[in-house]
């Protein structure tokens, strides 16, 4: 089951990267923040949903066999 944990770890890493990108964007402010803040938030929400889905699938696979 090692590959499942690698996929889960990569999805969590992707969420963290987008989260930090958003924090840096907010700190930077100005026109860049106005242009990108909503898009970055949407990316983060989609990636979090994918990470949760992967987690649920791994739990289901682990409990079934």
C-alpha positions as CSV (number, residue, x, y, z in Angstrom):
1,X,0.0,0.0,0.0
2,X,3.0,2.3,-0.3
3,X,1.9,3.9,-3.5
4,X,-1.4,5.1,-2.0
5,X,0.5,7.0,0.7
6,X,2.8,8.6,-1.8
7,X,-0.3,9.8,-3.8
8,X,-1.9,11.1,-0.6
9,X,1.4,12.8,0.4
10,X,1.7,14.5,-3.0
11,X,-1.9,15.7,-2.9
12,X,-1.3,17.2,0.5
13,X,1.9,18.8,-0.7
14,X,0.1,20.3,-3.6
15,X,-2.5,21.8,-1.2
16,X,0.3,23.2,1.0
17,X,2.0,24.8,-2.0
18,X,-1.1,26.5,-3.2
19,X,-1.9,27.6,0.3
20,X,1.5,29.3,0.7
21,X,1.2,30.8,-2.8
22,X,-2.1,32.4,-1.6
23,X,-0.5,33.7,1.6
24,X,2.4,35.2,-0.4
25,X,-0.1,36.7,-2.8
26,X,-2.0,38.3,0.1
27,X,1.2,39.7,1.6
28,X,2.3,41.1,-1.7
29,X,-1.1,42.9,-2.2
30,X,-1.8,45.3,-4.9
31,X,-2.8,44.5,-8.4
32,X,-1.4,40.9,-8.3
33,X,-3.5,40.1,-5.3
34,X,-6.6,41.5,-6.9
35,X,-6.0,39.5,-10.1
36,X,-5.0,36.1,-8.5
37,X,-6.5,35.8,-5.0
38,X,-9.9,34.2,-6.1
39,X,-8.3,31.9,-8.6
40,X,-5.7,30.7,-6.0
41,X,-8.5,30.1,-3.5
42,X,-10.4,28.0,-6.1
43,X,-7.3,26.0,-6.9
44,X,-6.9,25.3,-3.2
45,X,-10.5,24.2,-2.7
46,X,-10.3,21.8,-5.6
47,X,-7.0,20.4,-4.5
48,X,-8.4,19.9,-0.9
49,X,-11.4,18.1,-2.3
50,X,-9.1,15.8,-4.3
51,X,-6.9,15.1,-1.3
52,X,-10.0,14.3,0.9
53,X,-11.3,12.0,-1.9
54,X,-8.0,10.2,-2.1
55,X,-8.0,9.8,1.7
56,X,-11.5,8.4,1.7
57,X,-10.5,5.9,-1.0
58,X,-7.5,4.8,0.9
59,X,-9.5,4.3,4.0
60,X,-12.1,2.3,2.1
61,X,-9.5,0.1,0.5
62,X,-7.8,-0.5,3.8
63,X,-10.9,-1.4,5.7
64,X,-12.2,-3.7,3.0
65,X,-9.2,-5.9,2.7
